[in-house]
């Protein structure tokens, strides 16, 4: 079956711009989580969506936002980009229920802010 | 979520068994222990998950003592392709918010 698909794979943006990243979860997975990974901070949780509702949120400024659609696809948006937002953004999806076996991650979107 | 502590790095040779231990003293009753593997510029990949005692799948084993304050990921007969960062996570099985620690960088040498 198809895995978690993130688009685009690479992105270069200028400071002050905004960006939207997309994530298509595994079919049937209703939970989608987003993570930011940088060499200095490691993997940091951004937020989680389940059934179109944000269920958990990490410690990121309001410039980072997301949403989930009725087909479980999710987008995250970063406004007013800063150089420090350069990172690998990872999306993960999961079945939620009694037999949950962890999260399946996509390959990520590499965002470079110049 | 429970904080985890892992060794920063480990070295091994091809064909050896590798054991990576994770400490999680504050694990809660409903917490599961999950291990992920990550290669550079890729997302983490689920390896194994357990609650207590021993769990084994086709790639690894997970040993959890009775007090559950630690766990050990065992990789049998590692190869060069097992060189990666390994993360131990502790939390509810269906939690969307997972706290990744610094992970253990495993380097397998020929």
Interface residues (C-beta under 8 A of the other chain):
Chain A: X4 X31 X33 X35 X42 X43 X44 X45 X48 X49 X50 X55 X56 X58 X88 X90 X91 X92 X94 X96 X97 X100 X101 X102 X103 X104 X105 X106 X107 X108 X110
Chain B: X34 X36 X41 X42 X43 X44 X45 X46 X49 X87 X93 X94 X95 X96 X97 X98 X99 X100 X101 X102 X103
